Amino acid sequence: MAGVVVAKLSALRFVKRTGAIPENVNFRALLDRSGVPYQTATADEALSTPAIAERALKFTVLVQCFR
């Protein structure tokens, strides 16, 4: 399992649109509960696109589905 957290859900906007309180949407909490190790980046860590691609090659695979 892999994920990149890039934004936070606006609970207030969600409630206004759906009338429901958002639950179980915290990916980090899911990883913590599951004992899955992960790394986080600091907000001031700027990476170039090639640097991001180089890191991603270590854990990215192509998944193809055929019917």
All heavy atoms as TSV, in Angstrom:
chain	resi	resn	atom	element	x	y	z
A	1	MET	N	N	0.847	-1.157	0.000
A	1	MET	CA	C	0.000	0.000	0.000
A	1	MET	C	C	0.899	1.227	0.000
A	1	MET	O	O	1.870	1.285	0.722
A	1	MET	CB	C	-0.874	-0.015	1.257
A	1	MET	CG	C	-1.750	1.177	1.369
A	1	MET	SD	S	-2.732	1.289	2.890
A	1	MET	CE	C	-3.000	-0.350	3.383
A	2	ALA	N	N	0.581	2.211	-0.809
A	2	ALA	CA	C	1.350	3.443	-0.839
A	2	ALA	C	C	0.404	4.606	-1.040
A	2	ALA	O	O	-0.643	4.467	-1.668
A	2	ALA	CB	C	2.360	3.394	-1.970
A	3	GLY	N	N	0.766	5.711	-0.505
A	3	GLY	CA	C	-0.066	6.891	-0.682
A	3	GLY	C	C	0.723	8.143	-0.417
A	3	GLY	O	O	1.732	8.122	0.273
A	4	VAL	N	N	0.271	9.220	-0.981
A	4	VAL	CA	C	0.880	10.520	-0.764
A	4	VAL	C	C	-0.219	11.465	-0.310
A	4	VAL	O	O	-1.192	11.676	-1.025
A	4	VAL	CB	C	1.530	11.059	-2.062
A	4	VAL	CG1	C	2.091	12.448	-1.834
A	4	VAL	CG2	C	2.608	10.108	-2.556
A	5	VAL	N	N	-0.047	11.985	0.875
A	5	VAL	CA	C	-1.039	12.915	1.394
A	5	VAL	C	C	-0.691	14.300	0.856
A	5	VAL	O	O	0.384	14.810	1.108
A	5	VAL	CB	C	-1.042	12.926	2.935
A	5	VAL	CG1	C	-2.026	13.940	3.469
A	5	VAL	CG2	C	-1.341	11.533	3.464
A	6	VAL	N	N	-1.606	14.877	0.112
A	6	VAL	CA	C	-1.344	16.186	-0.493
A	6	VAL	C	C	-2.355	17.242	-0.056
A	6	VAL	O	O	-2.201	18.404	-0.372
A	6	VAL	CB	C	-1.324	16.101	-2.033
A	6	VAL	CG1	C	-0.174	15.238	-2.506
A	6	VAL	CG2	C	-2.634	15.587	-2.577
A	7	ALA	N	N	-3.381	16.853	0.637
A	7	ALA	CA	C	-4.391	17.814	1.070
A	7	ALA	C	C	-5.189	17.220	2.224
A	7	ALA	O	O	-5.134	16.030	2.476
A	7	ALA	CB	C	-5.329	18.151	-0.082
A	8	LYS	N	N	-5.920	18.085	2.890
A	8	LYS	CA	C	-6.780	17.645	3.982
A	8	LYS	C	C	-8.233	17.879	3.584
A	8	LYS	O	O	-8.566	18.902	2.996
A	8	LYS	CB	C	-6.455	18.426	5.251
A	8	LYS	CG	C	-7.288	18.009	6.429
A	8	LYS	CD	C	-6.930	18.802	7.654
A	8	LYS	CE	C	-7.860	18.368	8.779
A	8	LYS	NZ	N	-7.788	19.253	9.902
A	9	LEU	N	N	-9.080	16.948	3.917
A	9	LEU	CA	C	-10.502	17.059	3.650
A	9	LEU	C	C	-11.099	18.181	4.498
A	9	LEU	O	O	-10.831	18.273	5.686
A	9	LEU	CB	C	-11.189	15.733	3.987
A	9	LEU	CG	C	-12.698	15.686	3.849
A	9	LEU	CD1	C	-13.087	15.780	2.375
A	9	LEU	CD2	C	-13.231	14.409	4.448
A	10	SER	N	N	-11.898	19.021	3.899
A	10	SER	CA	C	-12.601	20.071	4.636
A	10	SER	C	C	-13.866	19.462	5.226
A	10	SER	O	O	-14.853	19.252	4.519
A	10	SER	CB	C	-12.960	21.236	3.714
A	10	SER	OG	O	-13.833	22.116	4.389
A	11	ALA	N	N	-13.825	19.171	6.515
A	11	ALA	CA	C	-14.972	18.542	7.174
A	11	ALA	C	C	-16.200	19.442	7.105
A	11	ALA	O	O	-17.318	18.972	6.884
A	11	ALA	CB	C	-14.629	18.211	8.620
A	12	LEU	N	N	-16.009	20.748	7.266
A	12	LEU	CA	C	-17.142	21.670	7.219
A	12	LEU	C	C	-17.797	21.668	5.840
A	12	LEU	O	O	-19.020	21.584	5.722
A	12	LEU	CB	C	-16.688	23.085	7.585
A	12	LEU	CG	C	-17.768	24.153	7.637
A	12	LEU	CD1	C	-18.854	23.764	8.636
A	12	LEU	CD2	C	-17.150	25.491	8.008
A	13	ARG	N	N	-17.004	21.722	4.789
A	13	ARG	CA	C	-17.550	21.686	3.428
A	13	ARG	C	C	-18.259	20.365	3.164
A	13	ARG	O	O	-19.326	20.317	2.563
A	13	ARG	CB	C	-16.436	21.887	2.410
A	13	ARG	CG	C	-16.958	21.929	0.973
A	13	ARG	CD	C	-15.861	22.110	-0.030
A	13	ARG	NE	N	-15.297	23.434	0.101
A	13	ARG	CZ	C	-14.203	23.832	-0.505
A	13	ARG	NH1	N	-13.536	23.004	-1.288
A	13	ARG	NH2	N	-13.746	25.053	-0.347
A	14	PHE	N	N	-17.663	19.268	3.649
A	14	PHE	CA	C	-18.256	17.945	3.475
A	14	PHE	C	C	-19.630	17.877	4.136
A	14	PHE	O	O	-20.601	17.394	3.555
A	14	PHE	CB	C	-17.321	16.880	4.049
A	14	PHE	CG	C	-17.700	15.466	3.716
A	14	PHE	CD1	C	-17.258	14.866	2.563
A	14	PHE	CD2	C	-18.509	14.738	4.582
A	14	PHE	CE1	C	-17.611	13.559	2.258
A	14	PHE	CE2	C	-18.867	13.427	4.287
A	14	PHE	CZ	C	-18.412	12.846	3.119
A	15	VAL	N	N	-19.726	18.381	5.364
A	15	VAL	CA	C	-21.003	18.366	6.091
A	15	VAL	C	C	-22.033	19.220	5.366
A	15	VAL	O	O	-23.194	18.820	5.227
A	15	VAL	CB	C	-20.813	18.850	7.544
A	15	VAL	CG1	C	-22.151	19.112	8.215
A	15	VAL	CG2	C	-20.022	17.840	8.344
A	16	LYS	N	N	-21.623	20.389	4.891
A	16	LYS	CA	C	-22.560	21.272	4.186
A	16	LYS	C	C	-23.104	20.622	2.918
A	16	LYS	O	O	-24.265	20.785	2.580
A	16	LYS	CB	C	-21.884	22.593	3.840
A	16	LYS	CG	C	-21.703	23.509	5.027
A	16	LYS	CD	C	-21.035	24.804	4.619
A	16	LYS	CE	C	-20.878	25.735	5.798
A	16	LYS	NZ	N	-20.203	26.992	5.422
A	17	ARG	N	N	-22.252	19.879	2.217
A	17	ARG	CA	C	-22.676	19.272	0.949
A	17	ARG	C	C	-23.461	17.971	1.129
A	17	ARG	O	O	-24.346	17.660	0.351
A	17	ARG	CB	C	-21.467	19.011	0.057
A	17	ARG	CG	C	-20.876	20.259	-0.520
A	17	ARG	CD	C	-19.786	19.930	-1.489
A	17	ARG	NE	N	-19.236	21.157	-2.046
A	17	ARG	CZ	C	-18.313	21.191	-2.966
A	17	ARG	NH1	N	-17.818	20.082	-3.450
A	17	ARG	NH2	N	-17.870	22.340	-3.415
A	18	THR	N	N	-23.089	17.185	2.138
A	18	THR	CA	C	-23.682	15.850	2.264
A	18	THR	C	C	-24.565	15.682	3.491
A	18	THR	O	O	-25.348	14.746	3.554
A	18	THR	CB	C	-22.585	14.774	2.332
A	18	THR	OG1	O	-21.862	14.912	3.564
A	18	THR	CG2	C	-21.642	14.858	1.145
A	19	GLY	N	N	-24.372	16.543	4.489
A	19	GLY	CA	C	-25.117	16.395	5.727
A	19	GLY	C	C	-24.535	15.338	6.652
A	19	GLY	O	O	-25.085	15.048	7.699
A	20	ALA	N	N	-23.410	14.764	6.264
A	20	ALA	CA	C	-22.781	13.717	7.072
A	20	ALA	C	C	-21.400	14.174	7.534
A	20	ALA	O	O	-20.721	14.941	6.856
A	20	ALA	CB	C	-22.636	12.438	6.248
A	21	ILE	N	N	-21.000	13.686	8.687
A	21	ILE	CA	C	-19.664	13.977	9.208
A	21	ILE	C	C	-18.688	12.966	8.596
A	21	ILE	O	O	-18.930	11.758	8.641
A	21	ILE	CB	C	-19.650	13.870	10.744
A	21	ILE	CG1	C	-20.581	14.929	11.340
A	21	ILE	CG2	C	-18.228	14.010	11.283
A	21	ILE	CD1	C	-20.774	14.801	12.825
A	22	PRO	N	N	-17.589	13.444	7.992
A	22	PRO	CA	C	-16.645	12.513	7.373
A	22	PRO	C	C	-15.960	11.652	8.434
A	22	PRO	O	O	-15.572	12.142	9.484
A	22	PRO	CB	C	-15.645	13.425	6.675
A	22	PRO	CG	C	-15.743	14.718	7.387
A	22	PRO	CD	C	-17.153	14.825	7.884
A	23	GLU	N	N	-15.860	10.371	8.145
A	23	GLU	CA	C	-15.209	9.437	9.064
A	23	GLU	C	C	-14.254	8.541	8.295
A	23	GLU	O	O	-14.463	8.248	7.127
A	23	GLU	CB	C	-16.260	8.567	9.760
A	23	GLU	CG	C	-17.220	9.355	10.619
A	23	GLU	CD	C	-18.230	8.462	11.290
A	23	GLU	OE1	O	-17.856	7.361	11.719
A	23	GLU	OE2	O	-19.391	8.869	11.376
A	24	ASN	N	N	-13.226	8.081	8.976
A	24	ASN	CA	C	-12.273	7.116	8.422
A	24	ASN	C	C	-11.639	7.579	7.117
A	24	ASN	O	O	-11.508	6.827	6.174
A	24	ASN	CB	C	-12.965	5.761	8.218
A	24	ASN	CG	C	-13.513	5.222	9.509
A	24	ASN	OD1	O	-12.890	5.350	10.555
A	24	ASN	ND2	N	-14.686	4.642	9.453
A	25	VAL	N	N	-11.227	8.838	7.076
A	25	VAL	CA	C	-10.588	9.349	5.869
A	25	VAL	C	C	-9.117	9.700	6.105
A	25	VAL	O	O	-8.466	10.244	5.240
A	25	VAL	CB	C	-11.326	10.586	5.311
A	25	VAL	CG1	C	-12.706	10.216	4.823
A	25	VAL	CG2	C	-11.389	11.695	6.346
A	26	ASN	N	N	-8.594	9.394	7.279
A	26	ASN	CA	C	-7.221	9.735	7.608
A	26	ASN	C	C	-6.290	8.594	7.206
A	26	ASN	O	O	-6.211	7.561	7.869
A	26	ASN	CB	C	-7.089	10.038	9.096
A	26	ASN	CG	C	-5.733	10.588	9.441
A	26	ASN	OD1	O	-4.732	10.269	8.819
A	26	ASN	ND2	N	-5.699	11.432	10.448
A	27	PHE	N	N	-5.565	8.780	6.116
A	27	PHE	CA	C	-4.689	7.736	5.597
A	27	PHE	C	C	-3.561	7.414	6.572
A	27	PHE	O	O	-3.204	6.259	6.764
A	27	PHE	CB	C	-4.123	8.177	4.242
A	27	PHE	CG	C	-3.413	7.096	3.506
A	27	PHE	CD1	C	-4.114	6.053	2.937
A	27	PHE	CD2	C	-2.039	7.111	3.372
A	27	PHE	CE1	C	-3.474	5.045	2.258
A	27	PHE	CE2	C	-1.376	6.109	2.682
A	27	PHE	CZ	C	-2.107	5.075	2.125
A	28	ARG	N	N	-3.012	8.426	7.206
A	28	ARG	CA	C	-1.920	8.199	8.159
A	28	ARG	C	C	-2.401	7.333	9.325
A	28	ARG	O	O	-1.699	6.429	9.780
A	28	ARG	CB	C	-1.376	9.524	8.667
A	28	ARG	CG	C	-0.210	9.327	9.641
A	28	ARG	CD	C	0.327	10.614	10.146
A	28	ARG	NE	N	1.132	11.242	9.122
A	28	ARG	CZ	C	1.770	12.381	9.277
A	28	ARG	NH1	N	1.683	13.035	10.406
A	28	ARG	NH2	N	2.493	12.866	8.308
A	29	ALA	N	N	-3.610	7.607	9.820
A	29	ALA	CA	C	-4.152	6.800	10.912
A	29	ALA	C	C	-4.312	5.350	10.482
A	29	ALA	O	O	-4.053	4.423	11.259
A	29	ALA	CB	C	-5.482	7.371	11.389
A	30	LEU	N	N	-4.732	5.137	9.244
A	30	LEU	CA	C	-4.859	3.778	8.723
A	30	LEU	C	C	-3.506	3.074	8.728
A	30	LEU	O	O	-3.391	1.924	9.157
A	30	LEU	CB	C	-5.415	3.807	7.290
A	30	LEU	CG	C	-5.374	2.480	6.534
A	30	LEU	CD1	C	-6.320	1.470	7.154
A	30	LEU	CD2	C	-5.693	2.685	5.068
A	31	LEU	N	N	-2.473	3.757	8.268
A	31	LEU	CA	C	-1.135	3.164	8.263
A	31	LEU	C	C	-0.658	2.881	9.680
A	31	LEU	O	O	-0.090	1.813	9.947
A	31	LEU	CB	C	-0.147	4.089	7.549
A	31	LEU	CG	C	-0.414	4.340	6.068
A	31	LEU	CD1	C	0.606	5.330	5.518
A	31	LEU	CD2	C	-0.394	3.062	5.273
A	32	ASP	N	N	-0.879	3.820	10.582
A	32	ASP	CA	C	-0.466	3.630	11.973
A	32	ASP	C	C	-1.157	2.419	12.593
A	32	ASP	O	O	-0.517	1.588	13.232
A	32	ASP	CB	C	-0.772	4.878	12.810
A	32	ASP	CG	C	0.131	6.053	12.477
A	32	ASP	OD1	O	1.203	5.841	11.885
A	32	ASP	OD2	O	-0.259	7.195	12.811
A	33	ARG	N	N	-2.471	2.323	12.395
A	33	ARG	CA	C	-3.225	1.189	12.950
A	33	ARG	C	C	-2.774	-0.130	12.359
A	33	ARG	O	O	-2.818	-1.161	13.011
A	33	ARG	CB	C	-4.720	1.368	12.678
A	33	ARG	CG	C	-5.423	2.309	13.597
A	33	ARG	CD	C	-6.931	2.190	13.489
A	33	ARG	NE	N	-7.434	2.148	12.131
A	33	ARG	CZ	C	-7.800	3.208	11.412
A	33	ARG	NH1	N	-7.722	4.403	11.930
A	33	ARG	NH2	N	-8.255	3.068	10.190
A	34	SER	N	N	-2.346	-0.098	11.098
A	34	SER	CA	C	-1.952	-1.324	10.410
A	34	SER	C	C	-0.482	-1.670	10.619
A	34	SER	O	O	-0.028	-2.702	10.141
A	34	SER	CB	C	-2.227	-1.177	8.907
A	34	SER	OG	O	-3.582	-0.869	8.684
A	35	GLY	N	N	0.246	-0.803	11.293
A	35	GLY	CA	C	1.666	-1.052	11.524
A	35	GLY	C	C	2.513	-0.932	10.267
A	35	GLY	O	O	3.569	-1.543	10.163
A	36	VAL	N	N	2.043	-0.147	9.305
A	36	VAL	CA	C	2.771	0.027	8.042
A	36	VAL	C	C	3.733	1.206	8.190
A	36	VAL	O	O	3.308	2.322	8.497
A	36	VAL	CB	C	1.796	0.305	6.875
A	36	VAL	CG1	C	2.545	0.574	5.582
A	36	VAL	CG2	C	0.829	-0.854	6.717
A	37	PRO	N	N	5.034	0.980	7.990
A	37	PRO	CA	C	5.986	2.085	8.103
A	37	PRO	C	C	5.858	3.033	6.905
A	37	PRO	O	O	5.525	2.608	5.804
A	37	PRO	CB	C	7.350	1.392	8.100
A	37	PRO	CG	C	7.118	0.102	7.410
A	37	PRO	CD	C	5.692	-0.282	7.681
A	38	TYR	N	N	6.097	4.308	7.140
A	38	TYR	CA	C	6.026	5.303	6.072
A	38	TYR	C	C	6.962	6.454	6.394
A	38	TYR	O	O	7.449	6.579	7.517
A	38	TYR	CB	C	4.601	5.811	5.876
A	38	TYR	CG	C	3.975	6.401	7.127
A	38	TYR	CD1	C	4.132	7.744	7.438
A	38	TYR	CD2	C	3.228	5.615	7.986
A	38	TYR	CE1	C	3.574	8.277	8.580
A	38	TYR	CE2	C	2.655	6.148	9.127
A	38	TYR	CZ	C	2.831	7.481	9.416
A	38	TYR	OH	O	2.271	8.016	10.551
A	39	GLN	N	N	7.217	7.270	5.395
A	39	GLN	CA	C	8.039	8.460	5.563
A	39	GLN	C	C	7.189	9.678	5.261
A	39	GLN	O	O	6.291	9.629	4.429
A	39	GLN	CB	C	9.223	8.450	4.603
A	39	GLN	CG	C	10.221	7.357	4.868
A	39	GLN	CD	C	11.351	7.390	3.847
A	39	GLN	OE1	O	11.187	7.876	2.750
A	39	GLN	NE2	N	12.494	6.874	4.231
A	40	THR	N	N	7.475	10.762	5.940
A	40	THR	CA	C	6.811	12.019	5.640
A	40	THR	C	C	7.865	13.050	5.263
A	40	THR	O	O	9.015	12.973	5.705
A	40	THR	CB	C	6.000	12.534	6.843
A	40	THR	OG1	O	6.882	12.680	7.962
A	40	THR	CG2	C	4.877	11.578	7.207
A	41	ALA	N	N	7.486	13.983	4.450
A	41	ALA	CA	C	8.387	15.060	4.037
A	41	ALA	C	C	8.015	16.321	4.798
A	41	ALA	O	O	6.864	16.515	5.190
A	41	ALA	CB	C	8.268	15.298	2.538
A	42	THR	N	N	8.993	17.175	4.981
A	42	THR	CA	C	8.708	18.455	5.614
A	42	THR	C	C	8.179	19.412	4.552
A	42	THR	O	O	8.426	19.245	3.356
A	42	THR	CB	C	9.980	19.044	6.246
A	42	THR	OG1	O	10.961	19.229	5.230
A	42	THR	CG2	C	10.539	18.123	7.320
A	43	ALA	N	N	7.452	20.408	4.998
A	43	ALA	CA	C	6.853	21.369	4.066
A	43	ALA	C	C	7.912	22.150	3.302
A	43	ALA	O	O	7.671	22.606	2.194
A	43	ALA	CB	C	5.931	22.314	4.812
A	44	ASP	N	N	9.093	22.307	3.885
A	44	ASP	CA	C	10.134	23.088	3.224
A	44	ASP	C	C	11.033	22.243	2.329
A	44	ASP	O	O	11.954	22.762	1.720
A	44	ASP	CB	C	10.981	23.832	4.254
A	44	ASP	CG	C	11.711	22.892	5.201
A	44	ASP	OD1	O	11.273	21.739	5.359
A	44	ASP	OD2	O	12.714	23.318	5.801
A	45	GLU	N	N	10.756	20.943	2.224
A	45	GLU	CA	C	11.554	20.066	1.377
A	45	GLU	C	C	11.051	20.158	-0.067
A	45	GLU	O	O	9.988	19.660	-0.401
A	45	GLU	CB	C	11.460	18.619	1.869
A	45	GLU	CG	C	12.307	17.655	1.062
A	45	GLU	CD	C	12.186	16.213	1.557
A	45	GLU	OE1	O	11.352	15.942	2.441
A	45	GLU	OE2	O	12.923	15.381	1.036
A	46	ALA	N	N	11.810	20.841	-0.897
A	46	ALA	CA	C	11.426	20.995	-2.300
A	46	ALA	C	C	12.214	19.998	-3.152
A	46	ALA	O	O	13.432	19.921	-3.055
A	46	ALA	CB	C	11.710	22.416	-2.768
A	47	LEU	N	N	11.505	19.226	-3.939
A	47	LEU	CA	C	12.146	18.256	-4.819
A	47	LEU	C	C	11.805	18.589	-6.267
A	47	LEU	O	O	10.672	18.950	-6.567
A	47	LEU	CB	C	11.662	16.834	-4.510
A	47	LEU	CG	C	12.061	16.246	-3.169
A	47	LEU	CD1	C	11.385	14.899	-2.965
A	47	LEU	CD2	C	13.562	16.084	-3.083
A	48	SER	N	N	12.778	18.410	-7.123
A	48	SER	CA	C	12.518	18.599	-8.548
A	48	SER	C	C	11.735	17.394	-9.063
A	48	SER	O	O	11.708	16.332	-8.440
A	48	SER	CB	C	13.837	18.723	-9.305
A	48	SER	OG	O	14.540	17.490	-9.244
A	49	THR	N	N	11.105	17.564	-10.210
A	49	THR	CA	C	10.352	16.459	-10.803
A	49	THR	C	C	11.234	15.239	-11.043
A	49	THR	O	O	10.841	14.116	-10.712
A	49	THR	CB	C	9.671	16.915	-12.103
A	49	THR	OG1	O	8.779	17.999	-11.785
A	49	THR	CG2	C	8.885	15.789	-12.752
A	50	PRO	N	N	12.456	15.399	-11.591
A	50	PRO	CA	C	13.322	14.222	-11.760
A	50	PRO	C	C	13.677	13.538	-10.431
A	50	PRO	O	O	13.740	12.314	-10.363
A	50	PRO	CB	C	14.570	14.780	-12.432
A	50	PRO	CG	C	14.106	16.010	-13.133
A	50	PRO	CD	C	13.041	16.585	-12.235
A	51	ALA	N	N	13.852	14.308	-9.370
A	51	ALA	CA	C	14.168	13.722	-8.062
A	51	ALA	C	C	12.973	12.921	-7.532
A	51	ALA	O	O	13.140	11.846	-6.964
A	51	ALA	CB	C	14.559	14.815	-7.070
A	52	ILE	N	N	11.777	13.450	-7.736
A	52	ILE	CA	C	10.572	12.729	-7.324
A	52	ILE	C	C	10.444	11.430	-8.108
A	52	ILE	O	O	10.160	10.370	-7.549
A	52	ILE	CB	C	9.317	13.606	-7.518
A	52	ILE	CG1	C	9.365	14.793	-6.563
A	52	ILE	CG2	C	8.040	12.797	-7.311
A	52	ILE	CD1	C	8.327	15.858	-6.848
A	53	ALA	N	N	10.676	11.502	-9.421
A	53	ALA	CA	C	10.586	10.312	-10.271
A	53	ALA	C	C	11.607	9.264	-9.854
A	53	ALA	O	O	11.301	8.069	-9.814
A	53	ALA	CB	C	10.781	10.698	-11.731
A	54	GLU	N	N	12.804	9.696	-9.521
A	54	GLU	CA	C	13.851	8.754	-9.098
A	54	GLU	C	C	13.448	8.030	-7.816
A	54	GLU	O	O	13.608	6.815	-7.699
A	54	GLU	CB	C	15.164	9.505	-8.878
A	54	GLU	CG	C	16.319	8.590	-8.512
A	54	GLU	CD	C	17.622	9.358	-8.343
A	54	GLU	OE1	O	17.784	10.426	-8.953
A	54	GLU	OE2	O	18.477	8.871	-7.590
A	55	ARG	N	N	12.889	8.759	-6.870
A	55	ARG	CA	C	12.425	8.121	-5.632
A	55	ARG	C	C	11.269	7.167	-5.912
A	55	ARG	O	O	11.195	6.077	-5.349
A	55	ARG	CB	C	11.967	9.175	-4.623
A	55	ARG	CG	C	13.085	9.929	-3.991
A	55	ARG	CD	C	12.564	10.824	-2.905
A	55	ARG	NE	N	13.622	11.611	-2.313
A	55	ARG	CZ	C	13.470	12.359	-1.228
A	55	ARG	NH1	N	12.308	12.404	-0.620
A	55	ARG	NH2	N	14.468	13.034	-0.747
A	56	ALA	N	N	10.355	7.585	-6.778
A	56	ALA	CA	C	9.172	6.777	-7.060
A	56	ALA	C	C	9.520	5.468	-7.762
A	56	ALA	O	O	8.800	4.476	-7.607
A	56	ALA	CB	C	8.182	7.572	-7.909
A	57	LEU	N	N	10.593	5.436	-8.522
A	57	LEU	CA	C	10.986	4.203	-9.217
A	57	LEU	C	C	11.260	3.054	-8.254
A	57	LEU	O	O	11.130	1.895	-8.620
A	57	LEU	CB	C	12.227	4.451	-10.078
A	57	LEU	CG	C	11.979	5.203	-11.380
A	57	LEU	CD1	C	13.313	5.528	-12.065
A	57	LEU	CD2	C	11.095	4.401	-12.313
A	58	LYS	N	N	11.591	3.370	-7.028
A	58	LYS	CA	C	11.917	2.345	-6.032
A	58	LYS	C	C	10.685	1.595	-5.527
A	58	LYS	O	O	10.796	0.518	-4.975
A	58	LYS	CB	C	12.654	2.966	-4.848
A	58	LYS	CG	C	13.982	3.575	-5.222
A	58	LYS	CD	C	14.615	4.279	-4.052
A	58	LYS	CE	C	15.900	4.967	-4.482
A	58	LYS	NZ	N	16.469	5.790	-3.431
A	59	PHE	N	N	9.504	2.176	-5.698
A	59	PHE	CA	C	8.310	1.529	-5.150
A	59	PHE	C	C	7.100	1.573	-6.076
A	59	PHE	O	O	6.001	1.272	-5.667
A	59	PHE	CB	C	7.933	2.163	-3.808
A	59	PHE	CG	C	7.761	3.654	-3.858
A	59	PHE	CD1	C	6.590	4.223	-4.311
A	59	PHE	CD2	C	8.792	4.485	-3.459
A	59	PHE	CE1	C	6.439	5.597	-4.364
A	59	PHE	CE2	C	8.651	5.861	-3.508
A	59	PHE	CZ	C	7.470	6.415	-3.951
A	60	THR	N	N	7.302	1.936	-7.315
A	60	THR	CA	C	6.198	2.034	-8.253
A	60	THR	C	C	6.233	0.875	-9.236
A	60	THR	O	O	7.298	0.521	-9.739
A	60	THR	CB	C	6.275	3.359	-9.040
A	60	THR	OG1	O	6.306	4.434	-8.093
A	60	THR	CG2	C	5.091	3.535	-9.968
A	61	VAL	N	N	5.086	0.300	-9.498
A	61	VAL	CA	C	4.981	-0.780	-10.489
A	61	VAL	C	C	3.840	-0.470	-11.440
A	61	VAL	O	O	2.889	0.231	-11.102
A	61	VAL	CB	C	4.749	-2.157	-9.820
A	61	VAL	CG1	C	5.906	-2.547	-8.928
A	61	VAL	CG2	C	3.447	-2.179	-9.062
A	62	LEU	N	N	3.934	-1.011	-12.624
A	62	LEU	CA	C	2.868	-0.875	-13.600
A	62	LEU	C	C	1.871	-2.002	-13.404
A	62	LEU	O	O	2.249	-3.177	-13.339
A	62	LEU	CB	C	3.439	-0.933	-15.021
A	62	LEU	CG	C	2.425	-0.948	-16.161
A	62	LEU	CD1	C	1.617	0.347	-16.185
A	62	LEU	CD2	C	3.121	-1.169	-17.493
A	63	VAL	N	N	0.606	-1.655	-13.306
A	63	VAL	CA	C	-0.455	-2.655	-13.178
A	63	VAL	C	C	-1.322	-2.510	-14.403
A	63	VAL	O	O	-1.859	-1.450	-14.674
A	63	VAL	CB	C	-1.284	-2.429	-11.904
A	63	VAL	CG1	C	-2.435	-3.410	-11.843
A	63	VAL	CG2	C	-0.411	-2.511	-10.660
A	64	GLN	N	N	-1.430	-3.583	-15.165
A	64	GLN	CA	C	-2.273	-3.583	-16.350
A	64	GLN	C	C	-3.412	-4.564	-16.149
A	64	GLN	O	O	-3.214	-5.660	-15.642
A	64	GLN	CB	C	-1.471	-3.978	-17.588
A	64	GLN	CG	C	-0.414	-2.967	-17.966
A	64	GLN	CD	C	0.353	-3.384	-19.202
A	64	GLN	OE1	O	0.752	-4.531	-19.336
A	64	GLN	NE2	N	0.550	-2.439	-20.110
A	65	CYS	N	N	-4.575	-4.161	-16.563
A	65	CYS	CA	C	-5.757	-5.038	-16.479
A	65	CYS	C	C	-6.251	-5.312	-17.882
A	65	CYS	O	O	-6.434	-4.383	-18.678
A	65	CYS	CB	C	-6.851	-4.354	-15.661
A	65	CYS	SG	S	-6.372	-4.012	-13.959
A	66	PHE	N	N	-6.450	-6.563	-18.188
A	66	PHE	CA	C	-6.954	-6.946	-19.496
A	66	PHE	C	C	-8.282	-7.650	-19.306
A	66	PHE	O	O	-8.482	-8.405	-18.365
A	66	PHE	CB	C	-5.966	-7.898	-20.185
A	66	PHE	CG	C	-4.631	-7.263	-20.450
A	66	PHE	CD1	C	-3.568	-7.454	-19.572
A	66	PHE	CD2	C	-4.442	-6.462	-21.568
A	66	PHE	CE1	C	-2.345	-6.858	-19.815
A	66	PHE	CE2	C	-3.208	-5.875	-21.808
A	66	PHE	CZ	C	-2.162	-6.069	-20.929
A	67	ARG	N	N	-9.151	-7.414	-20.236
A	67	ARG	CA	C	-10.463	-8.028	-20.156
A	67	ARG	C	C	-10.581	-9.133	-21.154
A	67	ARG	O	O	-10.120	-9.126	-22.229
A	67	ARG	CB	C	-11.523	-6.971	-20.453
A	67	ARG	CG	C	-12.874	-7.425	-20.124
A	67	ARG	CD	C	-13.781	-6.248	-20.108
A	67	ARG	NE	N	-14.974	-6.687	-19.422
A	67	ARG	CZ	C	-16.068	-6.010	-19.397
A	67	ARG	NH1	N	-16.126	-4.861	-19.959
A	67	ARG	NH2	N	-17.102	-6.464	-18.762
